[in-house]
Amino acid sequence: MLNKENINSLHPSEIAKILKELNDEEFESYIKQIPKDIIGDVILEMPDRYFGDIVDIVDIKDLSYTMKELESDDQTDFIQELEEHDKHKAKELFNSLDSDDQADILQLKRYNENEAGAYMQTEIFTARESENTQNVIKTFAKLKKSGELENVQYLFITRDDDYLSFGISLEDLLIFDFSKLIIENIEQNSEEFIPIIGYDTQDIYEIVDKFKEFDLSVIPIVDDNNILVGRITADDILDIINEQATQQMFNMAGVDDDAEEDEGIFEAGKKRAIWLSLNLVTAIIASVVIGMFSDTLESIVALAILMPIVASMGGNAGTQSLTVVVRQLALGDISSNDAIRTIKKEVLLSVANGLLFAIIMGIIAYIWFNQELLGVVIALSMIINLLFAGFFGAGIPLMLKRLQIDPAIGSSVILTTVTDIVGFLSFLGLATIILL
C-alpha cells in the first residue's frame, strides 16, 4: 500500500498498479501524495479510463511542473489526451509551458497518428562532424548529470546544416582518440558508422519492422532532406507492438479496442452489436443449410446428435490455421510469395488431423449407434470439413492482406461461416446419399 514513506522509492508503473486497486476515496487521497515530478509518468502508466479522474484531482501548477519532466513524445500524448477530456484545461496547461516545449508539442502534433514523427522524441544527443571528441564527451556528461538526457545509446553526427551523416554508439565513442575531431576519428576507423534511419512521414509499422530486422535500440528520424528531427527508442516500439497485438486480438473477436477502452457502455455495445449482427446472419445461413435436410434429420435422429461435432472440429481446426497465419503475417514471417506454401502446409496439417479424428469418431459413432455406415458418413464429413478449414483458415487472412485489409478483421466470422456450412452440408448431404 502507498504511504508517504515509501512512495518516493516506487517506480511510476508500481504506483499505477497500486492505484488501480484502490477505492474512490483512497484513490484521491493517494493521488495527492504522489510527487509532482512523477505524477505525469504515473498518469501515462494508467489505463486511459483513469486519465480524466486523475487530471481533475491534480492542480494545474503540478501538471505544468510534471509536464516539464516528460520527454516530448509523452508531453504530446498528455496534451492530446487532455484536449479530449477538457479543452480549456489543456489550453491552460499548454500556455504554462516554456516556448521550447510548446514548439516540440506543436511539431509532433502535426503528424498523423500512423506516421513515425508522431512517436519520436525531439530530445537527441548530437554533435557536429567538426567538433572535438573530448568536448563532445564533456557535453554529454554535463547533459546527463543535469537530467536533460535519458535513455541515450547513440551519438548522432550531423553536418553544420543538421544533415545526418553518422551514428556512433557510446562504447565506440569512448575508444576514439579524444584529442581529435569526430570526423577524423570516423575517417581513421575501419568501421562504417552509417545509421539505419527512419523518415518522419514513414508508416510507424515500417519503423517497427526495422527495429526487429536490425535489432535496434534506437533509430534516428529524419525528414525528406535527411535533416535530423528526432529519434524513436526501443521502449516506444515495445508499446506499439503491444498495442498492435491487442488490436489484432480484439479484431479477431469482433471487438473494437478504442471503444473498449472508453468507459461508455453505449459505444462499446454498438461496436460489438455490429459484429454480432454479422454473426447472426451467418448463423441463419448455416441454419438454412440444416433446414434443407430436415427430412433426413427426422429419419435419423442420431444425425442431430453428431452434427455439432463435425462443425466444432472444423471450426477449431480452422481457428488454429487462422491464428498461426495472422500472427505470422503480423511478424512479417510470411512474404508475398509464400501464400501457396503456407496454404499447402495448413491444408496438409488439417487433413492429417482430419484422418486421425475421422477414424476415432467413425469408431465412436459405430459403437454408439451400432451403424457402420453412420461411422463412415461422419468420418468422411470430418475429413472434408477439416480440409476446407485448413484451406480457408490460411487463405482468408492471406487474401485480406493482399487486399490491404487487416487480416484479423472479420477473418473469424468468415471462417466460422465456411466451416459451419461445409460441415453441415457435407455431413447431412453424405447421410442423405449413403443412409437413405
Rosetta blueprint (number, residue, H / E / L):
1 M L
2 L L
3 N L
4 K L
5 E L
6 N L
7 I H
8 N H
9 S H
10 L L
11 H L
12 P H
13 S H
14 E H
15 I H
16 A H
17 K H
18 I H
19 L H
20 K L
21 E L
22 L L
23 N L
24 D H
25 E H
26 E H
27 F H
28 E H
29 S H
30 Y H
31 I H
32 K L
33 Q L
34 I L
35 P L
36 K L
37 D L
38 I L
39 I H
40 G H
41 D H
42 V H
43 I H
44 L H
45 E H
46 M L
47 P L
48 D H
49 R H
50 Y H
51 F H
52 G H
53 D H
54 I H
55 V H
56 D H
57 I H
58 V L
59 D L
60 I H
61 K H
62 D H
63 L H
64 S H
65 Y H
66 T H
67 M H
68 K H
69 E H
70 L L
71 E L
72 S H
73 D H
74 D H
75 Q H
76 T H
77 D H
78 F H
79 I H
80 Q H
81 E H
82 L H
83 E H
84 E H
85 H H
86 D L
87 K H
88 H H
89 K H
90 A H
91 K H
92 E H
93 L H
94 F H
95 N H
96 S H
97 L L
98 D L
99 S H
100 D H
101 D H
102 Q H
103 A H
104 D H
105 I H
106 L H
107 Q H
108 L H
109 K H
110 R L
111 Y L
112 N L
113 E L
114 N L
115 E E
116 A H
117 G H
118 A H
119 Y H
120 M L
121 Q E
122 T L
123 E L
124 I L
125 F L
126 T E
127 A E
128 R E
129 E L
130 S L
131 E L
132 N E
133 T H
134 Q H
135 N H
136 V H
137 I H
138 K H
139 T H
140 F H
141 A H
142 K H
143 L H
144 K H
145 K H
146 S H
147 G L
148 E L
149 L L
150 E L
151 N L
152 V L
153 Q L
154 Y E
155 L E
156 F E
157 I E
158 T E
159 R L
160 D L
161 D L
162 D L
163 Y E
164 L E
165 S E
166 F E
167 G E
168 I E
169 S E
170 L H
171 E H
172 D H
173 L H
174 L L
175 I L
176 F L
177 D L
178 F L
179 S L
180 K L
181 L E
182 I H
183 I H
184 E H
185 N H
186 I H
187 E H
188 Q H
189 N L
190 S L
191 E L
192 E L
193 F L
194 I L
195 P L
196 I L
197 I L
198 G E
199 Y E
200 D L
201 T L
202 Q L
203 D E
204 I H
205 Y H
206 E H
207 I H
208 V H
209 D H
210 K H
211 F H
212 K H
213 E H
214 F H
215 D L
216 L L
217 S L
218 V E
219 I E
220 P E
221 I E
222 V E
223 D L
224 D L
225 N L
226 N L
227 I E
228 L E
229 V E
230 G E
231 R E
232 I E
233 T E
234 A H
235 D H
236 D H
237 I H
238 L H
239 D H
240 I H
241 I H
242 N H
243 E H
244 Q H
245 A H
246 T H
247 Q H
248 Q H
249 M H
250 F H
251 N H
252 M H
253 A L
254 G L
255 V L
256 D L
257 D H
258 D H
259 A H
260 E H
261 E H
262 D L
263 E L
264 G L
265 I H
266 F H
267 E H
268 A H
269 G H
270 K H
271 K H
272 R H
273 A H
274 I H
275 W H
276 L H
277 S H
278 L H
279 N H
280 L H
281 V H
282 T H
283 A H
284 I H
285 I H
286 A H
287 S H
288 V H
289 V H
290 I H
291 G H
292 M L
293 F L
294 S H
295 D H
296 T H
297 L H
298 E H
299 S H
300 I L
301 V L
302 A H
303 L H
304 A H
305 I H
306 L H
307 M H
308 P H
309 I H
310 V H
311 A H
312 S H
313 M H
314 G H
315 G H
316 N H
317 A H
318 G H
319 T H
320 Q H
321 S H
322 L H
323 T H
324 V H
325 V H
326 V H
327 R H
328 Q H
329 L H
330 A H
331 L H
332 G L
333 D L
334 I L
335 S L
336 S L
337 N L
338 D L
339 A H
340 I H
341 R H
342 T H
343 I H
344 K H
345 K H
346 E H
347 V H
348 L H
349 L H
350 S H
351 V H
352 A H
353 N H
354 G H
355 L H
356 L H
357 F H
358 A H
359 I H
360 I H
361 M H
362 G H
363 I H
364 I H
365 A H
366 Y H
367 I H
368 W H
369 F H
370 N L
371 Q L
372 E H
373 L H
374 L H
375 G H
376 V H
377 V H
378 I H
379 A H
380 L H
381 S H
382 M H
383 I H
384 I H
385 N H
386 L H
387 L H
388 F H
389 A H
390 G H
391 F H
392 F H
393 G H
394 A H
395 G H
396 I H
397 P H
398 L H
399 M H
400 L H
401 K H
402 R H
403 L L
404 Q L
405 I L
406 D L
407 P L
408 A L
409 I L
410 G L
411 S H
412 S H
413 V H
414 I H
415 L H
416 T H
417 T H
418 V H
419 T H
420 D H
421 I H
422 V H
423 G H
424 F H
425 L H
426 S H
427 F H
428 L H
429 G H
430 L H
431 A H
432 T H
433 I H
434 I H
435 L H
436 L L
